[in-house]
Amino acid sequence: MKITVVHTAFEDSPQIVAEVTYDGDTVESGLEYAYRWTNNVMGSWSRDDLEDNGDFNPAVKRVAPLHEDGMGLRSTSVGDMMHVNGRSFEVAMMGFQELV
């Protein structure tokens, strides 16, 4: 499945930042996977040019440009959105809230 990650929590307007390819079987596990791999924990998820970048994952395609100073994109946070299989979810304090 393909999960589209949209940063909305701190932006003036929504910005699609990543497309995540996930081969698992449930939407919930796909959302968790996309959340983990669009977070900066041990490097920068949005940069593929760093040595020893523990957050780079080839299943995550960055679609937004890096910042002008070359800094990577921020982590996915509470209030951001994810779209998968025609459904939309908001990142909640714990888990994901489906929007209807």
Phi and psi in degrees as GROMACS dihedral restraints (atoms count N, CA, C in turn):
[ dihedral_restraints ]
;  ai    aj    ak    al  type     phi  dphi    fc
    3     4     5     6     1  -110.0    20    10
    4     5     6     7     1   129.9    20    10
    6     7     8     9     1  -115.3    20    10
    7     8     9    10     1   124.2    20    10
    9    10    11    12     1   -96.4    20    10
   10    11    12    13     1   125.9    20    10
   12    13    14    15     1  -103.3    20    10
   13    14    15    16     1   126.9    20    10
   15    16    17    18     1  -122.0    20    10
   16    17    18    19     1   120.5    20    10
   18    19    20    21     1   -85.5    20    10
   19    20    21    22     1   120.9    20    10
   21    22    23    24     1  -130.7    20    10
   22    23    24    25     1   -18.7    20    10
   24    25    26    27     1   -64.2    20    10
   25    26    27    28     1   -37.0    20    10
   27    28    29    30     1  -123.5    20    10
   28    29    30    31     1     6.9    20    10
   30    31    32    33     1   -99.4    20    10
   31    32    33    34     1   157.9    20    10
   33    34    35    36     1   -71.9    20    10
   34    35    36    37     1   -31.3    20    10
   36    37    38    39     1  -143.6    20    10
   37    38    39    40     1   152.4    20    10
   39    40    41    42     1   -58.4    20    10
   40    41    42    43     1   142.6    20    10
   42    43    44    45     1  -133.8    20    10
   43    44    45    46     1   120.9    20    10
   45    46    47    48     1   -70.3    20    10
   46    47    48    49     1   124.0    20    10
   48    49    50    51     1  -112.5    20    10
   49    50    51    52     1   -25.8    20    10
   51    52    53    54     1  -155.6    20    10
   52    53    54    55     1   153.7    20    10
   54    55    56    57     1  -121.9    20    10
   55    56    57    58     1   122.3    20    10
   57    58    59    60     1  -111.0    20    10
   58    59    60    61     1   128.0    20    10
   60    61    62    63     1   -96.8    20    10
   61    62    63    64     1   127.1    20    10
   63    64    65    66     1  -132.9    20    10
   64    65    66    67     1   131.8    20    10
   66    67    68    69     1  -100.0    20    10
   67    68    69    70     1     7.3    20    10
   69    70    71    72     1   -74.4    20    10
   70    71    72    73     1  -175.3    20    10
   72    73    74    75     1  -108.1    20    10
   73    74    75    76     1   -11.6    20    10
   75    76    77    78     1  -122.1    20    10
   76    77    78    79     1   149.3    20    10
   78    79    80    81     1   -62.0    20    10
   79    80    81    82     1   -42.8    20    10
   81    82    83    84     1   -57.7    20    10
   82    83    84    85     1   -46.1    20    10
   84    85    86    87     1   -67.9    20    10
   85    86    87    88     1   -31.9    20    10
   87    88    89    90     1   -66.6    20    10
   88    89    90    91     1   -40.7    20    10
   90    91    92    93     1   -63.9    20    10
   91    92    93    94     1   -43.3    20    10
   93    94    95    96     1   -60.7    20    10
   94    95    96    97     1   -42.7    20    10
   96    97    98    99     1   -62.2    20    10
   97    98    99   100     1   -48.1    20    10
   99   100   101   102     1   -62.6    20    10
  100   101   102   103     1   -39.0    20    10
  102   103   104   105     1   -62.5    20    10
  103   104   105   106     1   -49.9    20    10
  105   106   107   108     1   -58.4    20    10
  106   107   108   109     1   -45.4    20    10
  108   109   110   111     1   -87.1    20    10
  109   110   111   112     1     6.4    20    10
  111   112   113   114     1  -119.1    20    10
  112   113   114   115     1    33.6    20    10
  114   115   116   117     1  -122.4    20    10
  115   116   117   118     1   146.2    20    10
  117   118   119   120     1   -93.5    20    10
  118   119   120   121     1    99.9    20    10
  120   121   122   123     1  -112.7    20    10
  121   122   123   124     1   -46.0    20    10
  123   124   125   126     1  -130.6    20    10
  124   125   126   127     1    31.9    20    10
  126   127   128   129     1   157.1    20    10
  127   128   129   130     1  -129.7    20    10
  129   130   131   132     1  -141.4    20    10
  130   131   132   133     1   116.6    20    10
  132   133   134   135     1   -62.5    20    10
  133   134   135   136     1   -26.6    20    10
  135   136   137   138     1   -93.5    20    10
  136   137   138   139     1    -0.1    20    10
  138   139   140   141     1  -119.2    20    10
  139   140   141   142     1   134.0    20    10
  141   142   143   144     1  -109.8    20    10
  142   143   144   145     1     9.5    20    10
  144   145   146   147     1  -106.7    20    10
  145   146   147   148     1     9.5    20    10
  147   148   149   150     1   -99.8    20    10
  148   149   150   151     1   140.4    20    10
  150   151   152   153     1   -75.1    20    10
  151   152   153   154     1   148.6    20    10
  153   154   155   156     1    51.0    20    10
  154   155   156   157     1    44.3    20    10
  156   157   158   159     1   -91.3    20    10
  157   158   159   160     1    95.9    20    10
  159   160   161   162     1   -68.5    20    10
  160   161   162   163     1    -7.8    20    10
  162   163   164   165     1  -102.9    20    10
  163   164   165   166     1    -2.2    20    10
  165   166   167   168     1   -75.5    20    10
  166   167   168   169     1   134.3    20    10
  168   169   170   171     1  -141.0    20    10
  169   170   171   172     1   119.7    20    10
  171   172   173   174     1   -63.7    20    10
  172   173   174   175     1   -13.6    20    10
  174   175   176   177     1   -80.1    20    10
  175   176   177   178     1    -5.6    20    10
  177   178   179   180     1  -109.4    20    10
  178   179   180   181     1   116.8    20    10
  180   181   182   183     1  -102.6    20    10
  181   182   183   184     1   114.0    20    10
  183   184   185   186     1   -72.4    20    10
  184   185   186   187     1   128.9    20    10
  186   187   188   189     1  -114.6    20    10
  187   188   189   190     1   -11.1    20    10
  189   190   191   192     1   -96.1    20    10
  190   191   192   193     1   149.5    20    10
  192   193   194   195     1   -70.7    20    10
  193   194   195   196     1   153.3    20    10
  195   196   197   198     1   -66.7    20    10
  196   197   198   199     1   164.0    20    10
  198   199   200   201     1   -64.5    20    10
  199   200   201   202     1   157.1    20    10
  201   202   203   204     1   -56.6    20    10
  202   203   204   205     1   -30.9    20    10
  204   205   206   207     1   -84.2    20    10
  205   206   207   208     1     4.3    20    10
  207   208   209   210     1    88.4    20    10
  208   209   210   211     1    -3.2    20    10
  210   211   212   213     1   -66.7    20    10
  211   212   213   214     1   147.8    20    10
  213   214   215   216     1   -72.7    20    10
  214   215   216   217     1   175.1    20    10
  216   217   218   219     1   -80.6    20    10
  217   218   219   220     1   159.0    20    10
  219   220   221   222     1   -72.2    20    10
  220   221   222   223     1   167.8    20    10
  222   223   224   225     1   -71.7    20    10
  223   224   225   226     1   152.4    20    10
  225   226   227   228     1   -69.2    20    10
  226   227   228   229     1   136.2    20    10
  228   229   230   231     1  -132.3    20    10
  229   230   231   232     1   170.7    20    10
  231   232   233   234     1   -54.8    20    10
  232   233   234   235     1   132.9    20    10
  234   235   236   237     1    99.7    20    10
  235   236   237   238     1   -14.8    20    10
  237   238   239   240     1   -77.9    20    10
  238   239   240   241     1   170.4    20    10
  240   241   242   243     1  -121.1    20    10
  241   242   243   244     1   155.2    20    10
  243   244   245   246     1  -138.6    20    10
  244   245   246   247     1   140.1    20    10
  246   247   248   249     1  -120.5    20    10
  247   248   249   250     1   133.4    20    10
  249   250   251   252     1  -152.9    20    10
  250   251   252   253     1   133.1    20    10
  252   253   254   255     1    51.0    20    10
  253   254   255   256     1    41.2    20    10
  255   256   257   258     1    76.1    20    10
  256   257   258   259     1     6.7    20    10
  258   259   260   261     1  -113.5    20    10
  259   260   261   262     1   149.9    20    10
  261   262   263   264     1  -118.8    20    10
  262   263   264   265     1   139.9    20    10
  264   265   266   267     1  -133.2    20    10
  265   266   267   268     1   145.0    20    10
  267   268   269   270     1  -105.4    20    10
  268   269   270   271     1   138.5    20    10
  270   271   272   273     1   -70.4    20    10
  271   272   273   274     1   122.6    20    10
  273   274   275   276     1  -104.1    20    10
  274   275   276   277     1   177.1    20    10
  276   277   278   279     1   -58.2    20    10
  277   278   279   280     1   -36.2    20    10
  279   280   281   282     1  -136.7    20    10
  280   281   282   283     1   111.2    20    10
  282   283   284   285     1    83.3    20    10
  283   284   285   286     1  -147.4    20    10
  285   286   287   288     1  -136.9    20    10
  286   287   288   289     1   140.1    20    10
  288   289   290   291     1  -108.2    20    10
  289   290   291   292     1   119.0    20    10
  291   292   293   294     1   -72.3    20    10
  292   293   294   295     1   136.9    20    10
  294   295   296   297     1   -98.9    20    10
  295   296   297   298     1   135.6    20    10
